[in-house]
Amino acid sequence: MDTPFKTRITDLYGIRLPVIASGLMWLADPVYVAAVARAGLIGFMTAASFPDVAALRTGIRRCRELSEGKPFGVNIMIRASRDGTDRVNPLIDAVIEEGVKFVETAGNNPEAYIRRLKDAGIKVLHKVPGVLRYVKKAEALGADAVTVIGYEAGGHPGVEPVGSIVAGVAAARAVKIPVIVAGGLGTGEQLVAALALGAEGVAMGTRFLVSEEIWAHRQYKERLVAAGETDTTLLLQSMRNTQRALKTGHVAMIQQLEQAQPVDTQAILPHIMGTVGRNAYETGEVEKAMLSCGQGVVFADKIEPLAAIVDRIEAEARIAMGRLNTLYRPG
Ligand SMILES: Cc1cc2nc3c(=O)[nH]c(=O)nc-3n(C[C@H](O)[C@H](O)[C@H](O)COP(=O)(O)O)c2cc1C
């Protein structure tokens, strides 16, 4: 593939730019992930968004049809089940049997599952917060690449607040497998900066939320376009489940509940159920939900086709690279 920015990540996925579109709960569906594929990048469909394994299988087939032969992957959240039911292996059965080639794991340690994926020939990208011991663990477990998330990120940036410019270079120095950095990244300038840090790619979530192929209500996207870098906040630290979300009335109410001593987790749980967020994506009533969103929302300045966003990122990266080339005179 002709690419101006060739790294081990562009080689691994056969993509045009070293940019990946990470899993997005409820939103990274076949239509969005296929749009990412057709734009020359790779996206990961969020397995947890499907009501059951049969629906995931149908989703994988649909994504394959829409992707026109381009690569795509599935995001699998590794989580211990409260009731002892194994929720992860049935998803892994599905991706193996459906011939998926790329998986992004996130959440907990994938040790119990990674062998099965690798034995099936699937390339595994494991995503971790910006803490070196997790990065090294991903490599030790046999991940093909690791994504390290800085605390600017939307979703779960981890319990320790480490920024992406620190996490990226620290991770790249610590392991031999290719590192992808994420968290607050949404522009071509940042892509070039990430490559300078030693990372071989970037992952974006928030930047792509305003793409036309994201099914959520237009009012939600308009809110993101209007938002700036100070319009997100961290919450759920009291449950050691730190989340970065858009500042909304609902989020302020949860933060208020978190002030109680001792924290009443049972009182908080109904407000953070995934279905609350899904309803807001459907209705556009953003104020009534906790919606994952990173500081990079400042770059989400227009609702447009995904391919147009990717073209802008590439153009910005080329200009940034050109600027650096005029600064640097090997001597
Ligand atoms: C709306 C939204 C939903 C997300 N859902 C998931 C998810 O289900 N699984 C996951 O691994 N990461 C999820 N993430 C995190 C992203 O995959 C990615 O790591 C993150 O968005 C990167 O940081 P950025 O938002 O600053 O680009 C979500 C992020 C956002 C913004």
The ligand as an ORCA input file, in Angstrom:
! r2SCAN-3c Opt
* xyz 0 1
  C     -17.610      7.245     23.186
  C     -16.481      6.338     23.519
  C     -16.721      4.987     23.781
  C     -15.652      4.118     24.063
  N     -15.908      2.795     24.263
  C     -14.863      1.920     24.386
  C     -15.095      0.520     24.450
  O     -16.226      0.040     24.447
  N     -14.019     -0.301     24.535
  C     -12.754      0.197     24.550
  O     -11.789     -0.588     24.580
  N     -12.497      1.524     24.517
  C     -13.523      2.382     24.410
  N     -13.279      3.736     24.321
  C     -11.886      4.221     24.288
  C     -11.387      4.312     22.855
  O     -11.295      3.039     22.283
  C      -9.976      4.949     22.760
  O      -9.078      4.205     23.556
  C      -9.990      6.392     23.208
  O     -11.114      7.038     22.694
  C      -8.731      7.111     22.750
  O      -8.683      8.407     23.256
  P      -9.369      9.691     22.560
  O     -10.810      9.591     22.897
  O      -8.692     10.819     23.216
  O      -9.108      9.582     21.105
  C     -14.331      4.621     24.103
  C     -14.102      5.982     23.869
  C     -15.143      6.834     23.571
  C     -14.860      8.287     23.312
*
